[in-house]
Amino acid sequence: MHRYVARANVDHYIQLLNGSDLAPHDRSTVTKMLITEEDKLSHDLEHLEFAEHRAANGRARVNHVRSLREGFSFGTSEREQADRLLVNIENLQTLLEDFCHRLRERINSRGL
């Protein structure tokens, strides 16, 4: 049961971090909570597939937000907002990729 809750929490925190309406302190808190939940899942291959799927979705989101940002002219408030959102999405993607890497390392160190 705890795996289901941890996965649901990961998805919820990713959703929160994908938004642009979190204050920096709240973003930091949610990021820490995401890392805590990811650590709960870092024990077997089943969770690696879950993590890799989230990372793949994140890569698609980074590319999508980057494309949208390019539609705004430099120096506009829309471009500045899109830049901030892109930085947030890229930071989240780094967390997701790091989680996949850590999980692969743990699994590989077991000699499966």
Backbone atoms as SQL, in Angstrom:
CREATE TABLE atoms (id INTEGER PRIMARY KEY, chain TEXT, resi INTEGER, resn TEXT, atom TEXT, x REAL, y REAL, z REAL);
INSERT INTO atoms VALUES
  (1, 'A', 1, 'MET', 'N', 0.813, -1.196, 0.000),
  (2, 'A', 1, 'MET', 'CA', 0.000, 0.000, 0.000),
  (3, 'A', 1, 'MET', 'C', 0.856, 1.259, 0.000),
  (4, 'A', 2, 'HIS', 'N', 1.998, 1.234, 0.742),
  (5, 'A', 2, 'HIS', 'CA', 2.822, 2.438, 0.807),
  (6, 'A', 2, 'HIS', 'C', 3.382, 2.809, -0.565),
  (7, 'A', 3, 'ARG', 'N', 3.593, 1.820, -1.451),
  (8, 'A', 3, 'ARG', 'CA', 4.081, 2.115, -2.801),
  (9, 'A', 3, 'ARG', 'C', 3.056, 2.929, -3.580),
  (10, 'A', 4, 'TYR', 'N', 1.793, 2.548, -3.447),
  (11, 'A', 4, 'TYR', 'CA', 0.739, 3.272, -4.134),
  (12, 'A', 4, 'TYR', 'C', 0.687, 4.718, -3.646),
  (13, 'A', 5, 'VAL', 'N', 0.757, 4.907, -2.345),
  (14, 'A', 5, 'VAL', 'CA', 0.717, 6.251, -1.770),
  (15, 'A', 5, 'VAL', 'C', 1.938, 7.053, -2.215),
  (16, 'A', 6, 'ALA', 'N', 3.109, 6.436, -2.196),
  (17, 'A', 6, 'ALA', 'CA', 4.323, 7.139, -2.614),
  (18, 'A', 6, 'ALA', 'C', 4.235, 7.538, -4.083),
  (19, 'A', 7, 'ARG', 'N', 3.755, 6.653, -4.916),
  (20, 'A', 7, 'ARG', 'CA', 3.603, 6.985, -6.342),
  (21, 'A', 7, 'ARG', 'C', 2.588, 8.105, -6.537),
  (22, 'A', 8, 'ALA', 'N', 1.482, 8.034, -5.838),
  (23, 'A', 8, 'ALA', 'CA', 0.471, 9.096, -5.934),
  (24, 'A', 8, 'ALA', 'C', 1.054, 10.425, -5.464),
  (25, 'A', 9, 'ASN', 'N', 1.829, 10.382, -4.396),
  (26, 'A', 9, 'ASN', 'CA', 2.464, 11.605, -3.908),
  (27, 'A', 9, 'ASN', 'C', 3.457, 12.162, -4.925),
  (28, 'A', 10, 'VAL', 'N', 4.253, 11.291, -5.534),
  (29, 'A', 10, 'VAL', 'CA', 5.204, 11.744, -6.560),
  (30, 'A', 10, 'VAL', 'C', 4.447, 12.447, -7.680),
  (31, 'A', 11, 'ASP', 'N', 3.393, 11.823, -8.171),
  (32, 'A', 11, 'ASP', 'CA', 2.609, 12.437, -9.248),
  (33, 'A', 11, 'ASP', 'C', 2.019, 13.776, -8.815),
  (34, 'A', 12, 'HIS', 'N', 1.529, 13.842, -7.596),
  (35, 'A', 12, 'HIS', 'CA', 0.942, 15.089, -7.083),
  (36, 'A', 12, 'HIS', 'C', 1.998, 16.189, -6.986),
  (37, 'A', 13, 'TYR', 'N', 3.166, 15.864, -6.460),
  (38, 'A', 13, 'TYR', 'CA', 4.229, 16.864, -6.317),
  (39, 'A', 13, 'TYR', 'C', 4.746, 17.315, -7.680),
  (40, 'A', 14, 'ILE', 'N', 4.839, 16.395, -8.626),
  (41, 'A', 14, 'ILE', 'CA', 5.243, 16.769, -9.987),
  (42, 'A', 14, 'ILE', 'C', 4.231, 17.758, -10.559),
  (43, 'A', 15, 'GLN', 'N', 2.969, 17.463, -10.370),
  (44, 'A', 15, 'GLN', 'CA', 1.924, 18.358, -10.871),
  (45, 'A', 15, 'GLN', 'C', 2.060, 19.749, -10.251),
  (46, 'A', 16, 'LEU', 'N', 2.284, 19.814, -8.960),
  (47, 'A', 16, 'LEU', 'CA', 2.462, 21.110, -8.300),
  (48, 'A', 16, 'LEU', 'C', 3.680, 21.849, -8.839),
  (49, 'A', 17, 'LEU', 'N', 4.775, 21.135, -9.016),
  (50, 'A', 17, 'LEU', 'CA', 6.010, 21.763, -9.481),
  (51, 'A', 17, 'LEU', 'C', 5.956, 22.160, -10.952),
  (52, 'A', 18, 'ASN', 'N', 5.074, 21.553, -11.714),
  (53, 'A', 18, 'ASN', 'CA', 4.904, 21.932, -13.116),
  (54, 'A', 18, 'ASN', 'C', 4.215, 23.284, -13.264),
  (55, 'A', 19, 'GLY', 'N', 3.542, 23.721, -12.231),
  (56, 'A', 19, 'GLY', 'CA', 2.864, 25.007, -12.287),
  (57, 'A', 19, 'GLY', 'C', 3.813, 26.162, -12.060),
  (58, 'A', 20, 'SER', 'N', 3.344, 27.336, -12.361),
  (59, 'A', 20, 'SER', 'CA', 4.177, 28.528, -12.187),
  (60, 'A', 20, 'SER', 'C', 3.717, 29.379, -11.021),
  (61, 'A', 21, 'ASP', 'N', 2.743, 28.894, -10.266),
  (62, 'A', 21, 'ASP', 'CA', 2.149, 29.728, -9.225),
  (63, 'A', 21, 'ASP', 'C', 2.641, 29.428, -7.809),
  (64, 'A', 22, 'LEU', 'N', 3.722, 28.654, -7.677),
  (65, 'A', 22, 'LEU', 'CA', 4.277, 28.373, -6.351),
  (66, 'A', 22, 'LEU', 'C', 5.299, 29.440, -5.973),
  (67, 'A', 23, 'ALA', 'N', 5.215, 29.898, -4.753),
  (68, 'A', 23, 'ALA', 'CA', 6.235, 30.810, -4.237),
  (69, 'A', 23, 'ALA', 'C', 7.538, 30.037, -4.081),
  (70, 'A', 24, 'PRO', 'N', 8.673, 30.726, -4.153),
  (71, 'A', 24, 'PRO', 'CA', 9.965, 30.021, -4.049),
  (72, 'A', 24, 'PRO', 'C', 10.084, 29.128, -2.810),
  (73, 'A', 25, 'HIS', 'N', 9.622, 29.600, -1.657),
  (74, 'A', 25, 'HIS', 'CA', 9.700, 28.785, -0.438),
  (75, 'A', 25, 'HIS', 'C', 8.830, 27.533, -0.574),
  (76, 'A', 26, 'ASP', 'N', 7.627, 27.694, -1.111),
  (77, 'A', 26, 'ASP', 'CA', 6.731, 26.552, -1.305),
  (78, 'A', 26, 'ASP', 'C', 7.314, 25.568, -2.318),
  (79, 'A', 27, 'ARG', 'N', 7.927, 26.092, -3.378),
  (80, 'A', 27, 'ARG', 'CA', 8.551, 25.237, -4.389),
  (81, 'A', 27, 'ARG', 'C', 9.666, 24.406, -3.749),
  (82, 'A', 28, 'SER', 'N', 10.438, 25.037, -2.888),
  (83, 'A', 28, 'SER', 'CA', 11.519, 24.331, -2.195),
  (84, 'A', 28, 'SER', 'C', 10.958, 23.231, -1.298),
  (85, 'A', 29, 'THR', 'N', 9.896, 23.538, -0.580),
  (86, 'A', 29, 'THR', 'CA', 9.266, 22.553, 0.306),
  (87, 'A', 29, 'THR', 'C', 8.710, 21.369, -0.484),
  (88, 'A', 30, 'VAL', 'N', 8.004, 21.649, -1.571),
  (89, 'A', 30, 'VAL', 'CA', 7.435, 20.578, -2.394),
  (90, 'A', 30, 'VAL', 'C', 8.551, 19.746, -3.023),
  (91, 'A', 31, 'THR', 'N', 9.631, 20.387, -3.422),
  (92, 'A', 31, 'THR', 'CA', 10.769, 19.661, -3.994),
  (93, 'A', 31, 'THR', 'C', 11.350, 18.684, -2.979),
  (94, 'A', 32, 'LYS', 'N', 11.507, 19.129, -1.745),
  (95, 'A', 32, 'LYS', 'CA', 12.014, 18.239, -0.688),
  (96, 'A', 32, 'LYS', 'C', 11.054, 17.070, -0.462),
  (97, 'A', 33, 'MET', 'N', 9.756, 17.350, -0.500),
  (98, 'A', 33, 'MET', 'CA', 8.767, 16.297, -0.312),
  (99, 'A', 33, 'MET', 'C', 8.827, 15.297, -1.469),
  (100, 'A', 34, 'LEU', 'N', 9.036, 15.797, -2.689),
  (101, 'A', 34, 'LEU', 'CA', 9.171, 14.920, -3.849),
  (102, 'A', 34, 'LEU', 'C', 10.371, 13.998, -3.687),
  (103, 'A', 35, 'ILE', 'N', 11.492, 14.546, -3.280),
  (104, 'A', 35, 'ILE', 'CA', 12.699, 13.734, -3.104),
  (105, 'A', 35, 'ILE', 'C', 12.481, 12.668, -2.033),
  (106, 'A', 36, 'THR', 'N', 11.798, 13.019, -0.968),
  (107, 'A', 36, 'THR', 'CA', 11.499, 12.047, 0.098),
  (108, 'A', 36, 'THR', 'C', 10.662, 10.898, -0.440),
  (109, 'A', 37, 'GLU', 'N', 9.650, 11.215, -1.231),
  (110, 'A', 37, 'GLU', 'CA', 8.797, 10.163, -1.788),
  (111, 'A', 37, 'GLU', 'C', 9.557, 9.325, -2.807),
  (112, 'A', 38, 'GLU', 'N', 10.417, 9.966, -3.608),
  (113, 'A', 38, 'GLU', 'CA', 11.216, 9.199, -4.561),
  (114, 'A', 38, 'GLU', 'C', 12.119, 8.211, -3.832),
  (115, 'A', 39, 'ASP', 'N', 12.679, 8.642, -2.722),
  (116, 'A', 39, 'ASP', 'CA', 13.550, 7.743, -1.955),
  (117, 'A', 39, 'ASP', 'C', 12.800, 6.514, -1.458),
  (118, 'A', 40, 'LYS', 'N', 11.533, 6.662, -1.173),
  (119, 'A', 40, 'LYS', 'CA', 10.732, 5.518, -0.735),
  (120, 'A', 40, 'LYS', 'C', 10.574, 4.486, -1.846),
  (121, 'A', 41, 'LEU', 'N', 10.698, 4.939, -3.090),
  (122, 'A', 41, 'LEU', 'CA', 10.497, 4.056, -4.242),
  (123, 'A', 41, 'LEU', 'C', 11.796, 3.504, -4.805),
  (124, 'A', 42, 'SER', 'N', 12.895, 3.798, -4.167),
  (125, 'A', 42, 'SER', 'CA', 14.192, 3.487, -4.771),
  (126, 'A', 42, 'SER', 'C', 14.707, 2.096, -4.399),
  (127, 'A', 43, 'HIS', 'N', 13.836, 1.090, -4.492),
  (128, 'A', 43, 'HIS', 'CA', 14.266, -0.230, -4.044),
  (129, 'A', 43, 'HIS', 'C', 14.139, -1.350, -5.058),
  (130, 'A', 44, 'ASP', 'N', 13.382, -1.179, -6.139),
  (131, 'A', 44, 'ASP', 'CA', 13.305, -2.288, -7.085),
  (132, 'A', 44, 'ASP', 'C', 13.001, -1.839, -8.498),
  (133, 'A', 45, 'LEU', 'N', 13.142, -2.778, -9.424),
  (134, 'A', 45, 'LEU', 'CA', 13.025, -2.513, -10.847),
  (135, 'A', 45, 'LEU', 'C', 11.653, -1.960, -11.231),
  (136, 'A', 46, 'GLU', 'N', 10.620, -2.413, -10.580),
  (137, 'A', 46, 'GLU', 'CA', 9.270, -1.939, -10.871),
  (138, 'A', 46, 'GLU', 'C', 9.200, -0.414, -10.761),
  (139, 'A', 47, 'HIS', 'N', 9.880, 0.133, -9.789),
  (140, 'A', 47, 'HIS', 'CA', 9.854, 1.578, -9.587),
  (141, 'A', 47, 'HIS', 'C', 10.732, 2.305, -10.590),
  (142, 'A', 48, 'LEU', 'N', 11.728, 1.624, -11.130),
  (143, 'A', 48, 'LEU', 'CA', 12.553, 2.232, -12.168),
  (144, 'A', 48, 'LEU', 'C', 11.692, 2.529, -13.395),
  (145, 'A', 49, 'GLU', 'N', 10.850, 1.613, -13.753),
  (146, 'A', 49, 'GLU', 'CA', 9.958, 1.836, -14.888),
  (147, 'A', 49, 'GLU', 'C', 9.042, 3.025, -14.632),
  (148, 'A', 50, 'PHE', 'N', 8.520, 3.134, -13.432),
  (149, 'A', 50, 'PHE', 'CA', 7.682, 4.269, -13.031),
  (150, 'A', 50, 'PHE', 'C', 8.477, 5.570, -13.167),
  (151, 'A', 51, 'ALA', 'N', 9.696, 5.580, -12.640),
  (152, 'A', 51, 'ALA', 'CA', 10.539, 6.780, -12.670),
  (153, 'A', 51, 'ALA', 'C', 10.909, 7.153, -14.106),
  (154, 'A', 52, 'GLU', 'N', 11.252, 6.169, -14.909),
  (155, 'A', 52, 'GLU', 'CA', 11.624, 6.459, -16.295),
  (156, 'A', 52, 'GLU', 'C', 10.455, 6.998, -17.087),
  (157, 'A', 53, 'HIS', 'N', 9.263, 6.510, -16.804),
  (158, 'A', 53, 'HIS', 'CA', 8.073, 7.032, -17.480),
  (159, 'A', 53, 'HIS', 'C', 7.854, 8.499, -17.104),
  (160, 'A', 54, 'ARG', 'N', 8.012, 8.830, -15.826),
  (161, 'A', 54, 'ARG', 'CA', 7.846, 10.221, -15.387),
  (162, 'A', 54, 'ARG', 'C', 8.919, 11.118, -16.010),
  (163, 'A', 55, 'ALA', 'N', 10.146, 10.607, -16.107),
  (164, 'A', 55, 'ALA', 'CA', 11.231, 11.382, -16.715),
  (165, 'A', 55, 'ALA', 'C', 10.972, 11.610, -18.213),
  (166, 'A', 56, 'ALA', 'N', 10.463, 10.591, -18.902),
  (167, 'A', 56, 'ALA', 'CA', 10.138, 10.742, -20.328),
  (168, 'A', 56, 'ALA', 'C', 9.040, 11.779, -20.531),
  (169, 'A', 57, 'ASN', 'N', 8.026, 11.730, -19.679),
  (170, 'A', 57, 'ASN', 'CA', 6.968, 12.742, -19.755),
  (171, 'A', 57, 'ASN', 'C', 7.533, 14.129, -19.485),
  (172, 'A', 58, 'GLY', 'N', 8.465, 14.209, -18.543),
  (173, 'A', 58, 'GLY', 'CA', 9.092, 15.487, -18.214),
  (174, 'A', 58, 'GLY', 'C', 9.896, 16.047, -19.376),
  (175, 'A', 59, 'ARG', 'N', 10.615, 15.178, -20.082),
  (176, 'A', 59, 'ARG', 'CA', 11.381, 15.643, -21.245),
  (177, 'A', 59, 'ARG', 'C', 10.446, 16.218, -22.299),
  (178, 'A', 60, 'ALA', 'N', 9.318, 15.562, -22.506),
  (179, 'A', 60, 'ALA', 'CA', 8.340, 16.072, -23.471),
  (180, 'A', 60, 'ALA', 'C', 7.797, 17.428, -23.013),
  (181, 'A', 61, 'ARG', 'N', 7.563, 17.565, -21.712),
  (182, 'A', 61, 'ARG', 'CA', 7.053, 18.839, -21.188),
  (183, 'A', 61, 'ARG', 'C', 8.086, 19.948, -21.352),
  (184, 'A', 62, 'VAL', 'N', 9.353, 19.664, -21.078),
  (185, 'A', 62, 'VAL', 'CA', 10.408, 20.673, -21.269),
  (186, 'A', 62, 'VAL', 'C', 10.406, 21.140, -22.723),
  (187, 'A', 63, 'ASN', 'N', 10.364, 20.209, -23.650),
  (188, 'A', 63, 'ASN', 'CA', 10.370, 20.566, -25.073),
  (189, 'A', 63, 'ASN', 'C', 9.136, 21.382, -25.450),
  (190, 'A', 64, 'HIS', 'N', 7.998, 21.009, -24.902),
  (191, 'A', 64, 'HIS', 'CA', 6.753, 21.722, -25.200),
  (192, 'A', 64, 'HIS', 'C', 6.814, 23.158, -24.665),
  (193, 'A', 65, 'VAL', 'N', 7.228, 23.324, -23.426),
  (194, 'A', 65, 'VAL', 'CA', 7.305, 24.660, -22.829),
  (195, 'A', 65, 'VAL', 'C', 8.342, 25.508, -23.563),
  (196, 'A', 66, 'ARG', 'N', 9.449, 24.894, -23.943),
  (197, 'A', 66, 'ARG', 'CA', 10.477, 25.620, -24.698),
  (198, 'A', 66, 'ARG', 'C', 9.910, 26.116, -26.024),
  (199, 'A', 67, 'SER', 'N', 9.131, 25.281, -26.706),
  (200, 'A', 67, 'SER', 'CA', 8.499, 25.689, -27.971),
  (201, 'A', 67, 'SER', 'C', 7.516, 26.831, -27.756),
  (202, 'A', 68, 'LEU', 'N', 6.716, 26.723, -26.714),
  (203, 'A', 68, 'LEU', 'CA', 5.762, 27.800, -26.426),
  (204, 'A', 68, 'LEU', 'C', 6.474, 29.105, -26.121),
  (205, 'A', 69, 'ARG', 'N', 7.552, 29.025, -25.361),
  (206, 'A', 69, 'ARG', 'CA', 8.306, 30.220, -24.999),
  (207, 'A', 69, 'ARG', 'C', 8.826, 30.931, -26.239),
  (208, 'A', 70, 'GLU', 'N', 9.236, 30.178, -27.232),
  (209, 'A', 70, 'GLU', 'CA', 9.778, 30.777, -28.453),
  (210, 'A', 70, 'GLU', 'C', 8.738, 31.594, -29.209),
  (211, 'A', 71, 'GLY', 'N', 7.464, 31.400, -28.906),
  (212, 'A', 71, 'GLY', 'CA', 6.410, 32.159, -29.553),
  (213, 'A', 71, 'GLY', 'C', 6.249, 33.573, -29.008),
  (214, 'A', 72, 'PHE', 'N', 6.933, 33.878, -27.922),
  (215, 'A', 72, 'PHE', 'CA', 6.834, 35.203, -27.314),
  (216, 'A', 72, 'PHE', 'C', 8.055, 36.041, -27.674),
  (217, 'A', 73, 'SER', 'N', 7.839, 37.305, -27.891),
  (218, 'A', 73, 'SER', 'CA', 8.930, 38.228, -28.225),
  (219, 'A', 73, 'SER', 'C', 9.791, 38.504, -27.010),
  (220, 'A', 74, 'PHE', 'N', 11.086, 38.700, -27.265),
  (221, 'A', 74, 'PHE', 'CA', 12.019, 39.055, -26.199),
  (222, 'A', 74, 'PHE', 'C', 11.583, 40.370, -25.560),
  (223, 'A', 75, 'GLY', 'N', 11.741, 40.431, -24.233),
  (224, 'A', 75, 'GLY', 'CA', 11.451, 41.658, -23.511),
  (225, 'A', 75, 'GLY', 'C', 10.006, 41.833, -23.093),
  (226, 'A', 76, 'THR', 'N', 9.132, 40.905, -23.491),
  (227, 'A', 76, 'THR', 'CA', 7.730, 41.016, -23.098),
  (228, 'A', 76, 'THR', 'C', 7.504, 40.301, -21.770),
  (229, 'A', 77, 'SER', 'N', 6.444, 40.687, -21.086),
  (230, 'A', 77, 'SER', 'CA', 6.133, 40.033, -19.811),
  (231, 'A', 77, 'SER', 'C', 5.773, 38.565, -20.029),
  (232, 'A', 78, 'GLU', 'N', 5.178, 38.261, -21.176),
  (233, 'A', 78, 'GLU', 'CA', 4.834, 36.874, -21.475),
  (234, 'A', 78, 'GLU', 'C', 6.091, 36.026, -21.627),
  (235, 'A', 79, 'ARG', 'N', 7.108, 36.583, -22.282),
  (236, 'A', 79, 'ARG', 'CA', 8.369, 35.862, -22.463),
  (237, 'A', 79, 'ARG', 'C', 9.050, 35.653, -21.111),
  (238, 'A', 80, 'GLU', 'N', 9.031, 36.668, -20.259),
  (239, 'A', 80, 'GLU', 'CA', 9.639, 36.544, -18.932),
  (240, 'A', 80, 'GLU', 'C', 8.936, 35.469, -18.111),
  (241, 'A', 81, 'GLN', 'N', 7.613, 35.437, -18.184),
  (242, 'A', 81, 'GLN', 'CA', 6.857, 34.409, -17.462),
  (243, 'A', 81, 'GLN', 'C', 7.167, 33.027, -18.030),
  (244, 'A', 82, 'ALA', 'N', 7.247, 32.926, -19.339),
  (245, 'A', 82, 'ALA', 'CA', 7.578, 31.644, -19.974),
  (246, 'A', 82, 'ALA', 'C', 9.003, 31.209, -19.607),
  (247, 'A', 83, 'ASP', 'N', 9.913, 32.169, -19.510),
  (248, 'A', 83, 'ASP', 'CA', 11.285, 31.843, -19.089),
  (249, 'A', 83, 'ASP', 'C', 11.300, 31.277, -17.680),
  (250, 'A', 84, 'ARG', 'N', 10.547, 31.891, -16.775),
  (251, 'A', 84, 'ARG', 'CA', 10.488, 31.399, -15.386),
  (252, 'A', 84, 'ARG', 'C', 9.893, 29.998, -15.335),
  (253, 'A', 85, 'LEU', 'N', 8.821, 29.790, -16.085),
  (254, 'A', 85, 'LEU', 'CA', 8.199, 28.470, -16.123),
  (255, 'A', 85, 'LEU', 'C', 9.178, 27.438, -16.677),
  (256, 'A', 86, 'LEU', 'N', 9.896, 27.793, -17.726),
  (257, 'A', 86, 'LEU', 'CA', 10.851, 26.858, -18.317),
  (258, 'A', 86, 'LEU', 'C', 11.942, 26.498, -17.315),
  (259, 'A', 87, 'VAL', 'N', 12.444, 27.456, -16.574),
  (260, 'A', 87, 'VAL', 'CA', 13.461, 27.171, -15.559),
  (261, 'A', 87, 'VAL', 'C', 12.899, 26.196, -14.526),
  (262, 'A', 88, 'ASN', 'N', 11.662, 26.428, -14.083),
  (263, 'A', 88, 'ASN', 'CA', 11.041, 25.530, -13.106),
  (264, 'A', 88, 'ASN', 'C', 10.899, 24.119, -13.666),
  (265, 'A', 89, 'ILE', 'N', 10.458, 24.015, -14.905),
  (266, 'A', 89, 'ILE', 'CA', 10.258, 22.706, -15.540),
  (267, 'A', 89, 'ILE', 'C', 11.602, 22.007, -15.739),
  (268, 'A', 90, 'GLU', 'N', 12.626, 22.759, -16.131),
  (269, 'A', 90, 'GLU', 'CA', 13.953, 22.159, -16.298),
  (270, 'A', 90, 'GLU', 'C', 14.530, 21.696, -14.961),
  (271, 'A', 91, 'ASN', 'N', 14.300, 22.456, -13.897),
  (272, 'A', 91, 'ASN', 'CA', 14.761, 22.035, -12.570),
  (273, 'A', 91, 'ASN', 'C', 14.067, 20.749, -12.132),
  (274, 'A', 92, 'LEU', 'N', 12.766, 20.679, -12.373),
  (275, 'A', 92, 'LEU', 'CA', 12.026, 19.457, -12.055),
  (276, 'A', 92, 'LEU', 'C', 12.563, 18.288, -12.871),
  (277, 'A', 93, 'GLN', 'N', 12.855, 18.530, -14.137),
  (278, 'A', 93, 'GLN', 'CA', 13.374, 17.467, -14.992),
  (279, 'A', 93, 'GLN', 'C', 14.712, 16.950, -14.471),
  (280, 'A', 94, 'THR', 'N', 15.529, 17.842, -13.979),
  (281, 'A', 94, 'THR', 'CA', 16.804, 17.423, -13.398),
  (282, 'A', 94, 'THR', 'C', 16.566, 16.489, -12.218),
  (283, 'A', 95, 'LEU', 'N', 15.588, 16.819, -11.382),
  (284, 'A', 95, 'LEU', 'CA', 15.254, 15.943, -10.250),
  (285, 'A', 95, 'LEU', 'C', 14.791, 14.571, -10.728),
  (286, 'A', 96, 'LEU', 'N', 13.943, 14.555, -11.740),
  (287, 'A', 96, 'LEU', 'CA', 13.428, 13.281, -12.253),
  (288, 'A', 96, 'LEU', 'C', 14.542, 12.438, -12.865),
  (289, 'A', 97, 'GLU', 'N', 15.425, 13.076, -13.616),
  (290, 'A', 97, 'GLU', 'CA', 16.545, 12.346, -14.223),
  (291, 'A', 97, 'GLU', 'C', 17.499, 11.841, -13.142),
  (292, 'A', 98, 'ASP', 'N', 17.746, 12.651, -12.123),
  (293, 'A', 98, 'ASP', 'CA', 18.613, 12.221, -11.019),
  (294, 'A', 98, 'ASP', 'C', 18.017, 11.026, -10.291),
  (295, 'A', 99, 'PHE', 'N', 16.704, 11.038, -10.093),
  (296, 'A', 99, 'PHE', 'CA', 16.045, 9.915, -9.433),
  (297, 'A', 99, 'PHE', 'C', 16.230, 8.637, -10.246),
  (298, 'A', 100, 'CYS', 'N', 16.048, 8.721, -11.563),
  (299, 'A', 100, 'CYS', 'CA', 16.254, 7.544, -12.420),
  (300, 'A', 100, 'CYS', 'C', 17.691, 7.043, -12.293),
  (301, 'A', 101, 'HIS', 'N', 18.626, 7.963, -12.317),
  (302, 'A', 101, 'HIS', 'CA', 20.036, 7.593, -12.210),
  (303, 'A', 101, 'HIS', 'C', 20.323, 6.907, -10.870),
  (304, 'A', 102, 'ARG', 'N', 19.826, 7.488, -9.771),
  (305, 'A', 102, 'ARG', 'CA', 20.052, 6.887, -8.452),
  (306, 'A', 102, 'ARG', 'C', 19.420, 5.500, -8.366),
  (307, 'A', 103, 'LEU', 'N', 18.242, 5.359, -8.905),
  (308, 'A', 103, 'LEU', 'CA', 17.548, 4.075, -8.865),
  (309, 'A', 103, 'LEU', 'C', 18.289, 3.033, -9.696),
  (310, 'A', 104, 'ARG', 'N', 18.766, 3.416, -10.875),
  (311, 'A', 104, 'ARG', 'CA', 19.555, 2.493, -11.692),
  (312, 'A', 104, 'ARG', 'C', 20.825, 2.063, -10.963),
  (313, 'A', 105, 'GLU', 'N', 21.479, 3.020, -10.307),
  (314, 'A', 105, 'GLU', 'CA', 22.702, 2.719, -9.551),
  (315, 'A', 105, 'GLU', 'C', 22.420, 1.718, -8.438),
  (316, 'A', 106, 'ARG', 'N', 21.346, 1.913, -7.705),
  (317, 'A', 106, 'ARG', 'CA', 21.016, 0.996, -6.607),
  (318, 'A', 106, 'ARG', 'C', 20.700, -0.391, -7.128),
  (319, 'A', 107, 'ILE', 'N', 19.954, -0.444, -8.207),
  (320, 'A', 107, 'ILE', 'CA', 19.601, -1.744, -8.784),
  (321, 'A', 107, 'ILE', 'C', 20.832, -2.441, -9.327),
  (322, 'A', 108, 'ASN', 'N', 21.679, -1.698, -10.036),
  (323, 'A', 108, 'ASN', 'CA', 22.901, -2.289, -10.602),
  (324, 'A', 108, 'ASN', 'C', 23.875, -2.738, -9.513),
  (325, 'A', 109, 'SER', 'N', 23.910, -2.031, -8.402),
  (326, 'A', 109, 'SER', 'CA', 24.843, -2.405, -7.329),
  (327, 'A', 109, 'SER', 'C', 24.417, -3.700, -6.642),
  (328, 'A', 110, 'ARG', 'N', 23.165, -4.083, -6.798),
  (329, 'A', 110, 'ARG', 'CA', 22.678, -5.345, -6.225),
  (330, 'A', 110, 'ARG', 'C', 23.053, -6.533, -7.091),
  (331, 'A', 111, 'GLY', 'N', 23.414, -6.275, -8.339),
  (332, 'A', 111, 'GLY', 'CA', 23.803, -7.373, -9.240),
  (333, 'A', 111, 'GLY', 'C', 22.619, -8.154, -9.749),
  (334, 'A', 112, 'LEU', 'N', 21.515, -7.471, -10.046),
  (335, 'A', 112, 'LEU', 'CA', 20.345, -8.175, -10.577),
  (336, 'A', 112, 'LEU', 'C', 20.638, -8.640, -11.932);
